């Protein structure tokens, strides 16, 4: 079973911090783009799918007819399981009740809503196109449509943000009844408007110590509400972990469609073109193909597996590579265990809370030996 990712790279406008491949104010290109998506999808016709994720960009910019048509096509072109997790990302500004209803009728059973902040002044500073009221209306419409599974995206370590402000945001977020919350630390890219302002000294960010306290506060706060961490940046109620993203972290194969989309299919990684016009014209859309070696796969499973709280699947690792992880890395494991950075049981090797704080350093202890 594959995961299926669909990239809709259009936004109402570009946010000041965003360095993703997306295009502001180009919604007029949606019709030819969706046509190109279908042409690419036909290459994978009949593939068995158990998770679908329509991301962006802002997929909720599509109108109801486009949403219905795309969903119908996916079910016609692929063999999608009847109980598949089917997620669509949305921006509150463009997520109307009619679009939610059209999505649900088309098979969508999970929404991921880009809240980012729950304060209007901060949303404005980030260049977001929605207000808190629009976000609350979107959540109300999701509930009205009887969609019980939805995620909220939040960003922390924002300019001028204090620990107290972040705690208020977390406590406010859980009151909306979401089953899943993703919390990402702000990453400043020098090529974005926010990055330019930061370089000029026009904005200041919380200290590294404050950022760490903000990160620790997420787990401590959300657990009080029955929302538990299962990956470095992701928290969910039991049974509501994002199945599609777990495929990525378990290094399972998936099909990615669209401009700038990535795929991991038949043992190879594919990158689609970043050029929107080339994609629409289906001109040399695959710009890079890499056949993964055994070493590549080992490194990915270690890095991605340790991002998850449950850690590396030891039985799965042995089945995949025909050797025992604990024996192979005994020296590194004993060293890290003494430092209280990792632990393990019969099924998984996983990071401790202390180890999660320095994930990259722990990963290097294993990868440098491959």
Number of C-alpha atoms within 10 A of each C-alpha: 14 19 28 24 22 22 22 28 25 25 22 18 16 21 21 20 21 19 15 12 17 23 18 14 12 13 15 9 13 18 13 13 23 18 14 18 21 16 14 17 21 13 10 13 13 14 18 15 20 19 23 25 24 24 19 25 24 27 22 27 23 20 16 17 12 17 21 19 13 19 20 14 14 20 15 12 16 17 15 24 13 9 10 17 21 25 25 23 24 25 25 23 20 21 25 21 18 13 22 27 20 20 25 22 14 19 22 21 20 24 26 22 24 21 24 19 25 20 14 14 12 17 18 15 14 20 17 22 17 17 20 17 14 18 21 15 17 22 24 14 19 23 18 13 14 13 17 15 21 24 26 24 19 22 17 24 23 21 17 11 17 17 18 9 13 22 15 11 18 20 15 11 19 18 9 13 15 22 21 24 27 20 18 16 15 15 15 19 15 14 12 16 19 23 18 17 14 17 13 9 9 10 14 13 16 17 11 10 9 15 20 15 13 22 21 13 16 24 16 13 16 20 15 10 13 14 23 22 23 19 22 17 18 24 25 23 19 13 8 16 21 22 18 22 16 17 16 17 20 21 18 17 19 23 22 24 24 27 28 23 23 22 20 22 15 11 14 13 17 21 20 21 21 17 13 19 14 14 22 21 13 17 11 10 22 17 11 11 14 11 13 15 11 12 11 12 15 18 18 18 22 22 23 19 25 28 24 21 20 17 26 25 19 19 15 14 17 13 10 12 12 10 13 14 18 17 9 12 14 12 13 15 22 15 13 17 16 10 11 14 21 23 17 17 8 9 13 21 22 22 28 18 14 12 21 20 16 12 18 13 11 20 19 13 16 18 15 8 9 11
